[in-house]
């Protein structure tokens, strides 16, 4: 996410794709990664893709006992939908 704030979009996407691979076995971390991917796609103007990742994150988080980023997901959904 540091790369995203510094507008290093290629590096950001590369790190997020690595994170997807690393988080295969953790739904909670996968949801956070989906949230971060949504932030990336929103920033580069691909709002529909951002929304798709947020929906994936939300689907995971409603199934987890103690979701870590449920509030973040809802805030990101608001930002994308607005």
Secondary structure as GFF3:
##gff-version 3
##sequence-region A 1 82
A	DSSP	alpha_helix	2	5	.	.	.	ID=ss1
A	DSSP	alpha_helix	9	22	.	.	.	ID=ss2
A	DSSP	alpha_helix	27	43	.	.	.	ID=ss3
A	DSSP	alpha_helix	47	61	.	.	.	ID=ss4
A	DSSP	alpha_helix	70	81	.	.	.	ID=ss5
###
